[in-house]
């Protein structure tokens, strides 16, 4: 077993219940390996979608409610952030943007009705992000990003990152402690605008994008479209899983001057 393999195994075996798990991961584990930096350019004029679950509110009325949350509203670890660290989560397509909710939806009783608000944002400038590259599912466009100088250790670490970021958190939220620690180390070392990784429920076919809050604050993104979709949970024909069908949609318009969303 190589030295890198040993360190990766130590991280995999790490006790995420440890009260100082986040600090130990960053200081003593992740610090020991040189995480490979894969830079992917997101060009100006791309329209990444972002979705929020309407759990506590019928309609989001302010544009800022669909942008980066204030850091004091971020109480938990997520895939790429620690508590009190705001990030802008979006995806490569609308279905991917709300697919993170799918595992939770499976537990909803038949007949449940719930709402998801999806917003579409335009990139006003080129963005450079770190790519966690799944060699099995990503196409030729991404293959060219890996240079010939990548050695066995680089590929080993990269595949480890893919495995960690594609691990479901539905019954194990502690996995976020590990993924957020890795994300912060990557972004600190690279100075890139964000991090892009395969989406868990889509088996790696969808991509999630997480951008630093400064990207929103510097007006690198502009909201262009918003829609609230209503779903109902119905019984699947094979009786093994529930289906979720879209039963209604409402479009919103923007009062940019006052930062408001006007629902039809």
N, C-alpha and C positions, 0 to 999 in steps of 0.2 A: 504494500500500500504506500503510495507516494505521500509526501508531507501535506500537499493540498487535500488529498483524499482523507487524511486523518483529521484535518481541521474541519472539513465539510461534515464528516461523521460526528464530530464533537458538537457542531451546531445542530445537526439533526437530533442528537440525543439530549440537547439542552433542556433543562427543567424550566418550562415557561411559567410555572407556578411560583418560582423564586421571587421574593418581594423586590429584588433588585435586578430582575431579569433584563430589562431594557438596557440599563447601564452596563451590565456585564457583557451583554451581546455586543455592544458597540466597542467597549474598551478592551475586551479580552478575546473575543472570538472573531468578529467580522474584521477587526483591525488587522488581524494576522494574515489575511489573504488580500491580494491585489485584485479587486473586482474589475473585470474587463469592462471598458467603456465602449459601448456601441452607440454612435451618434446617428440619429435618424432625423432628417429635415422635414418638417411639416410646412409646406409652402403657404404663402399668403393666399387667401381666397378659398380655403377649405372650410367646410361647415360641420364641425363636430356637434353631435347632440348630447344633451345632459338631461337626466330625469330625476325627479324628486317624488317621493311617495306622499300623497296628501293624507297623512295619518291624523294630523291635528287641525287641519284647516281645509275648508272646502275649495277656496281659490287663493292662489298667491297673488297679491295685489301690487307688489312692488318688484321692480326688476332686480333689485339687490337681493331679494329673497331667493332668486334662482341663480345667483352668482356665488362667489365664495362667501361662506358663512363667516360672521365675525368670530375671531378665535375664541372668545369667551363662551360661544355657543357650542364649541366642539369639545365634548366631554369624554369621548371614547377613542380608543385606537381604531383605525381603519386600515385598509390595505396599504396605504402609503403615508399615513399621518399618525402622529401621537396625539394625546389630548392637548387641547389649546394650540393646535397647529392646523390652520385652515388651508385646505387644498381645493383646487377646482377639478372635480371628477367629470369626465365626459367619455365619449366612445367614438368608434368609427361609423356606427349607424344606429338608428333609433332603437331597433330591436335589442341590440347589444346594451344600450344604455339602461334599459330597465330589466335586462335579463338577470342582473344581480339580485333582483327581488324574487325570482322564480322559486328558489328553494323555500322561501318563506310562504309564498302563495300556495305551495303544495299542501300546507297544513290548514288552509282555510276550509271551513265546512262548505258543502255543496249549497249553492244559492247565495254565497257571499258576494257583495258588491263593493268595489273599492276603486279609488281614483289614482292616476299617475299623471303628473304634469311633465311634459317633455318640451325642452327649449332647444332651439337651433342657434348656434353661435358662429359668427364669421371670424376667421383669423385675419387681422388687419396687417400683420407683419409675419415674416418667416419665423418659425419657432424651431429650436433644436432640442430634441429630447433623447433621453437614454432609452434604448430599445432592449427589452428582454426578449430574446429571439428563440422561438420554438422551431427547431430545425425540421420537425415532423409535419407541422401544419402550415407554416408560413411559405408564401410563394417565392418565385424567382426574384421578384423585386427586392426582397430582403436578403437574398443570398449574396448579392454583390456587396453588401455592407461588411461582411466578414472578410477581412484581408487574409492574404496568404501567410502572414506572420503569426496567425493564431496557432498556438501550440496546444498540446494535449491538456495542459492545466487550464488554459483559457476555456476550452470547450467543456471541460469537466465542471468548472465553476458556472459557466453559462447554463448548462443543462440542470444544474442544481437550482439556480435561480428560477428557471422555468417551472420546475417541479414545485417549488415553494409557493410561487405566485399563482399557480393553478390549483393549489390545494383548497378545498372547500372549507369555509369558515362557519358553515351553518350550525354545526354542533361543536365547534371549537373556535371560539372567538380569540383565543390566545394566539392563534397563528398570526394575527395582526401585529402582535408585539414583534415577531420576527420579521415580517414583511415591511413594517414601517421602519424598523431599525436599518434594514438593508437599503430601503429607499432613501433614507436620510443620509446614509454614508455615501451612496452613489451620487446624490445631488450635491452634497458638500464637496466631494472630490472633483466632480466634473464641471460644476458651475453651469449646468444645462438648465433649460427652462422647465423640464418636467421628466416624467418617466412613462413609458408605454409598455403594456404587458398583455399577454393573452387573457381573455375573459374566462372565468371558471365555468359557468353553466353552458357555454357554447363549445366546450371541448377544445378551446384554443383557436376556433375559427373567427371569433370576434376579438376586437382589441379595445382595451380600456386605456384611456389617457388621463394622467394626473398632472396638472400644471401648478406651479408655485403661485401663491396668492398675488405676488407682484405682477404677474402677467395680466391679471384683471385690473389691478390698480393703475397700471401704466396704459390702459386702454388698448391692449393688444387684441382684445376680443370685443365683439359687438353682438348683442342678441338680435336675431332677425325674425324668428318665428316662435310661437308658443302654442301648445295645444294641450287640453286636459282630456285624457282618455278614461272612460269608465269601463271596467272589466267586471264580468260575472264568472264565478266558478261553477262549472257544470260537470256532470258525471261523464267520464270517458267511456267509450264503447267497450273497451276491454276491462273496465272496472278496476284497473290497477292504479291509475293515476287520475287526478282531476285535470280538466281542461280549463283554460281561461280565455273567454271570448270578449272581444271589444263590442260593447253594446251601445256606446254613445261617445261622441267627441265634440268638444267646444273649442273654437279658435279664439285666441286673444289678440288684441292690437296694442300698440305701444304709444304712450305719451312720453317720448324720450326727454322732453324738457323738464318734466316733473318726476321722471323715473318710475312711471306707473304702468301697470298692465290693465287694459280695459277689456273685459270679457263680453262677448256678444250674447 
